[in-house]
C-alpha cells in the first residue's frame, strides 16, 4: 500500500513538473518582439512629430535604453517563469470571463486574474523599476494571446506524446518583413492610439488584451486559403463550452510548420485529404499575421503607458 502511494506521489509530481514546463513563445521570441516594438514605436514618434500629428498627450518620449532593458528582462522572465510559479499558474487565456479558472481549487489554468493583478501593480508600485517590470510582464501576456493554443485554448503539456510545446510557438519571426511594415504600422498605431488614449491605462491594456485574443480566435476559425478546411484543423476549440474548457488538436495535429496530410472531406469528395508542406507559404503567412498582431499590440501598449506617464 505504501509503495503504491509512493509511486502515485512520484507520478503526480512528474505530471506537475511537466505541466510547469509548458509555455507559449520562448523567451528569445518575446525579447525579439519587444525590442522590435520599441524601435518601431520610436521611429513612429519621430514621424508623428515631423508631421505635427497630435495624439492628445503630454508625454512623447520613448523609454530609455536602460528602462527598456528592465522591461525586456521582466518580459522574458515571465515567459520562462520559475518552477513553482508555472506549476500553479498556467499560461492560458479565457476570453469568456474575467477571473481565472482553477482546478482542485489550487491550479490557475488561466492568467486572467494574474493580468489584472499586474495591471494594478503597474499603477500602484512606488518605484519606477517595479512599474517597468510589471509592464514587462503585461507585455508577455499581450504577446502570448497572439498564439492560437493560448486562447482556443489547447493544452500543450502532452507528456504522453513526448511533446511539451505547441509547434507554432517555436515558429521563427520574419523580422525583415515585419520591419518593412513600418509606415503602415505607424498609421495603424496612430489611428487606434487616438481612441485608446482616451481610456485610463489599466482599462486600455485590458482592451488590447481582449482585442488581440479575439483576433487570434478569428484567425483560427478562418479557412486555410485554397483548401476546404479551417485552421481549426490544428487547434480545435472545445465543443462543450468554448473558452471555459480545453480544446484539442484537430485532424492536422500539433504539426504547424511541418509536412502534414490530414482529412478535409467535402460532400463532393468524402475522401478528400489536405496537404501542407514543410515551411509552406501558407504557414508563413499565418504566422506572419499573428506576429504582426503581437508587434502592433506591444507598440500600442507602449504608447499608452508612456504617453500617460505611467512609467
C-alpha positions as CSV (number, residue, x, y, z in Angstrom):
1,X,0.0,0.0,0.0
2,X,2.8,2.4,1.0
3,X,4.7,1.5,-2.2
4,X,1.6,2.2,-4.3
5,X,1.1,5.6,-2.6
6,X,4.8,6.4,-3.2
7,X,4.5,5.8,-6.9
8,X,1.3,7.8,-7.2
9,X,3.1,10.7,-5.5
10,X,6.0,10.4,-7.8
11,X,3.7,10.3,-10.8
12,X,1.8,13.3,-9.6
13,X,4.9,15.3,-9.1
14,X,6.2,14.3,-12.5
15,X,2.9,15.5,-14.1
16,X,3.1,18.8,-12.3
17,X,6.7,19.2,-13.3
18,X,5.8,18.6,-16.9
19,X,2.8,20.9,-16.9
20,X,5.0,23.6,-15.3
21,X,7.4,23.3,-18.2
22,X,4.8,24.4,-20.8
23,X,5.0,27.9,-22.2
24,X,3.9,30.0,-25.2
25,X,6.5,31.9,-27.1
26,X,10.1,31.2,-25.9
27,X,11.8,33.9,-24.1
28,X,14.0,34.8,-27.1
29,X,10.9,35.5,-29.2
30,X,9.4,37.7,-26.5
31,X,12.7,39.7,-26.4
32,X,12.8,40.0,-30.1
33,X,9.2,41.2,-30.3
34,X,9.6,43.7,-27.5
35,X,12.8,45.3,-28.8
36,X,11.4,45.5,-32.4
37,X,8.3,47.2,-31.0
38,X,10.3,49.8,-29.1
39,X,12.4,50.5,-32.1
40,X,9.5,50.8,-34.4
41,X,7.5,53.0,-32.0
42,X,10.4,55.3,-31.7
43,X,10.5,55.7,-35.4
44,X,6.8,56.4,-35.5
45,X,7.1,59.1,-32.8
46,X,9.7,60.9,-35.0
47,X,7.3,60.7,-38.0
48,X,4.4,62.0,-36.0
49,X,6.4,64.9,-34.7
50,X,7.6,65.7,-38.2
51,X,4.0,65.7,-39.5
52,X,2.7,67.5,-36.4
53,X,0.3,64.6,-35.6
54,X,-1.2,65.3,-32.2
55,X,-2.2,62.3,-30.1
56,X,-3.6,64.4,-27.3
57,X,-1.0,63.6,-24.7
58,X,1.9,65.4,-23.0
59,X,4.4,62.6,-22.8
60,X,6.0,61.9,-26.1
61,X,9.4,60.5,-25.2
62,X,10.3,56.8,-25.7
63,X,11.7,54.7,-22.9
64,X,15.4,55.0,-22.4
65,X,17.7,52.1,-23.3
66,X,18.1,51.2,-19.6
67,X,14.4,51.4,-19.0
68,X,13.7,49.1,-22.0
69,X,16.1,46.5,-20.5
70,X,14.2,46.3,-17.3
71,X,11.0,45.8,-19.3
72,X,12.5,43.2,-21.5
73,X,14.1,41.3,-18.6
74,X,10.7,41.0,-16.9
75,X,9.1,40.2,-20.3
76,X,11.5,37.2,-20.8
77,X,11.3,36.2,-17.1
78,X,7.5,36.0,-17.3
79,X,7.8,33.7,-20.3
80,X,10.3,31.4,-18.6
81,X,8.9,31.7,-15.1
82,X,10.1,29.8,-12.1
83,X,9.2,26.2,-11.5
84,X,6.6,26.7,-8.8
85,X,5.1,29.7,-10.5
86,X,4.5,27.7,-13.7
87,X,3.2,24.8,-11.7
88,X,0.3,26.7,-10.1
89,X,-0.3,29.3,-12.8
90,X,-0.7,28.0,-16.3
91,X,-0.4,30.4,-19.2
92,X,-3.7,30.2,-21.0
93,X,-6.4,32.9,-21.5
94,X,-10.1,32.7,-21.3
95,X,-11.9,35.2,-23.5
96,X,-15.3,34.3,-22.0
97,X,-14.7,35.5,-18.4
98,X,-12.6,37.8,-16.3
99,X,-11.5,35.6,-13.5
100,X,-9.1,32.6,-13.7
101,X,-10.5,29.1,-13.6
102,X,-8.9,26.8,-11.0
103,X,-8.5,23.1,-10.9
104,X,-8.9,21.4,-7.5
105,X,-9.1,24.9,-6.0
106,X,-5.3,25.2,-6.4
107,X,-4.1,25.5,-10.0
108,X,-5.0,28.6,-12.0
109,X,-5.4,27.4,-15.6
110,X,-5.8,30.9,-17.0
111,X,-3.8,34.0,-16.5
112,X,-6.9,36.4,-16.4
113,X,-6.6,37.2,-12.8
114,X,-2.9,37.5,-12.8
115,X,-3.1,40.0,-15.7
116,X,-5.5,42.2,-13.6
117,X,-3.1,41.9,-10.6
118,X,-0.1,43.0,-12.6
119,X,-2.1,45.7,-14.3
120,X,-2.9,47.2,-10.9
121,X,0.8,46.9,-9.9
122,X,1.8,49.0,-12.9
123,X,-0.1,52.0,-11.4
124,X,0.4,51.3,-7.7
125,X,4.1,50.3,-7.4
126,X,6.0,53.2,-5.8
127,X,9.3,52.5,-7.5
128,X,9.9,53.1,-11.3
129,X,11.8,49.8,-11.6
130,X,8.9,47.9,-10.2
131,X,6.5,49.6,-12.6
132,X,8.8,48.8,-15.6
133,X,8.9,45.1,-14.5
134,X,5.2,44.9,-14.2
135,X,4.8,46.4,-17.6
136,X,7.3,43.8,-19.0
137,X,5.1,41.0,-17.6
138,X,2.0,42.6,-19.1
139,X,3.6,42.7,-22.5
140,X,4.4,39.0,-22.2
141,X,0.7,38.2,-21.8
142,X,-0.3,40.6,-24.6
143,X,2.1,38.8,-26.9
144,X,1.1,35.3,-25.8
145,X,-2.5,35.8,-26.9
146,X,-1.4,36.0,-30.5
147,X,-0.6,32.3,-30.3
148,X,-3.6,30.0,-31.0
149,X,-3.0,27.4,-28.3
150,X,-3.2,30.0,-25.6
151,X,-6.7,31.3,-26.5
152,X,-8.5,28.4,-28.1
153,X,-7.2,27.0,-25.7
154,X,-5.4,23.7,-26.3
155,X,-3.4,22.1,-23.5
156,X,0.2,21.8,-24.8
157,X,1.8,19.8,-22.0
158,X,1.3,16.4,-23.6
159,X,3.8,14.3,-21.7
160,X,2.1,11.1,-23.0
161,X,3.1,12.2,-26.6
162,X,6.6,13.3,-25.5
163,X,5.7,16.9,-26.6
164,X,5.6,19.9,-24.2
165,X,5.2,22.8,-26.6
166,X,2.9,23.9,-29.4
167,X,4.9,24.0,-32.6
168,X,3.5,27.4,-33.6
169,X,5.3,28.9,-30.6
170,X,8.7,28.0,-32.0
171,X,7.9,29.3,-35.5
172,X,10.5,32.0,-36.3
173,X,9.6,35.6,-36.7
174,X,10.2,37.1,-40.1
175,X,11.9,40.2,-38.8
176,X,12.8,41.7,-42.2
177,X,9.2,41.6,-43.4
178,X,7.8,43.0,-40.1
179,X,10.3,45.9,-40.3
180,X,9.2,46.6,-43.8
181,X,5.7,47.4,-42.5
182,X,7.0,50.5,-40.6
183,X,4.9,53.2,-42.2
184,X,1.7,51.0,-42.3
185,X,2.1,50.1,-38.6
186,X,2.7,53.8,-37.7
187,X,-0.5,54.8,-39.3
188,X,-2.5,52.0,-37.7
189,X,-1.0,52.6,-34.2
190,X,-1.7,56.4,-34.6
191,X,-5.3,55.7,-35.6
192,X,-6.1,53.2,-32.8
193,X,-4.0,55.1,-30.3
194,X,-6.1,58.3,-30.6
195,X,-9.1,56.5,-29.3
196,X,-7.2,54.2,-26.9
197,X,-5.5,57.1,-25.2
198,X,-8.9,58.3,-24.1
199,X,-9.1,55.4,-21.7
200,X,-7.4,55.0,-18.4
201,X,-4.2,52.9,-19.0
202,X,-5.4,49.9,-17.0
203,X,-8.7,49.7,-19.0
204,X,-6.8,50.4,-22.2
205,X,-4.4,47.5,-21.6
206,X,-7.3,45.2,-20.9
207,X,-8.9,46.4,-24.1
208,X,-5.7,45.5,-26.0
209,X,-5.6,42.0,-24.5
210,X,-9.2,41.2,-25.3
211,X,-8.9,42.5,-28.9
212,X,-5.7,40.6,-29.5
213,X,-7.2,37.4,-28.2
214,X,-10.3,37.8,-30.3
215,X,-8.2,38.5,-33.4
216,X,-6.4,35.2,-32.8
217,X,-9.6,33.3,-32.5
218,X,-10.9,34.8,-35.7
219,X,-7.7,33.8,-37.5
220,X,-8.0,30.2,-36.2
221,X,-11.6,30.0,-37.4
222,X,-10.7,31.3,-40.9
223,X,-10.3,29.0,-43.9
224,X,-6.9,27.8,-44.9
225,X,-6.6,29.6,-48.3
226,X,-7.4,27.3,-51.2
227,X,-8.4,24.4,-49.1
228,X,-11.8,23.1,-47.8
229,X,-10.5,23.3,-44.2
230,X,-10.0,25.9,-41.4
231,X,-7.0,26.4,-39.2
232,X,-9.1,24.7,-36.5
233,X,-7.6,21.6,-38.2
234,X,-4.6,22.4,-36.0
235,X,-6.4,23.9,-32.9
236,X,-9.9,22.7,-32.3
237,X,-12.0,24.6,-29.6
238,X,-13.9,22.6,-27.0
239,X,-17.3,21.6,-28.4
240,X,-18.9,21.8,-24.9
241,X,-18.1,25.3,-23.7
242,X,-15.7,27.2,-25.9
243,X,-13.2,29.1,-23.8
244,X,-14.1,27.5,-20.5
245,X,-12.7,24.1,-21.3
246,X,-9.6,22.9,-23.1
247,X,-10.0,22.1,-26.8
248,X,-7.7,19.7,-28.6
249,X,-5.5,19.4,-31.6
250,X,-7.5,18.8,-34.8
251,X,-7.0,16.4,-37.6
252,X,-3.7,18.1,-38.6
253,X,-2.4,17.6,-35.1
254,X,0.4,19.6,-33.4
255,X,2.3,19.9,-36.7
256,X,2.3,23.6,-37.6
257,X,5.3,24.3,-39.9
258,X,5.8,20.6,-40.8
259,X,4.7,18.5,-43.7
260,X,1.2,17.2,-42.8
261,X,-1.6,15.5,-44.6
262,X,-5.0,15.4,-43.0
263,X,-8.7,14.8,-43.5
264,X,-10.7,17.6,-45.0
265,X,-13.7,15.8,-46.6
266,X,-16.4,17.6,-48.5
267,X,-19.8,16.4,-49.6
268,X,-18.5,16.2,-53.1
269,X,-15.4,14.3,-52.1
270,X,-15.7,12.4,-48.8
271,X,-12.2,11.1,-49.1
272,X,-10.5,14.5,-49.6
273,X,-7.2,15.0,-47.9
274,X,-5.4,18.3,-47.5
275,X,-1.7,18.7,-47.7
276,X,0.7,21.3,-46.3
277,X,4.4,21.1,-46.8
278,X,7.3,21.9,-44.5
279,X,7.6,25.7,-44.2
280,X,4.7,26.0,-46.6
281,X,3.9,29.7,-47.6
282,X,0.5,29.2,-46.0
283,X,2.3,28.6,-42.7
284,X,4.5,31.6,-43.3
285,X,1.5,33.9,-43.9
286,X,-0.5,32.7,-41.0
287,X,2.5,33.1,-38.6
288,X,3.4,36.5,-40.0
289,X,-0.1,37.8,-39.3
290,X,0.0,36.5,-35.7
291,X,3.4,38.0,-35.1
292,X,2.3,41.3,-36.7
293,X,-0.6,41.4,-34.3
294,X,1.8,40.8,-31.4
295,X,4.0,43.6,-32.6
296,X,1.1,46.0,-33.0
297,X,-0.3,45.2,-29.6
298,X,3.1,45.7,-28.0
299,X,3.5,49.1,-29.7
300,X,0.1,50.3,-28.6
301,X,0.7,49.2,-25.0
302,X,4.0,51.1,-25.0
303,X,2.3,54.2,-26.5
304,X,-0.4,54.0,-23.9
305,X,1.7,53.7,-20.8
306,X,4.5,56.1,-22.0
307,X,2.2,58.9,-23.1
308,X,0.1,58.7,-20.0
309,X,3.2,59.0,-17.8
310,X,2.7,55.6,-16.1
311,X,6.4,54.6,-16.2
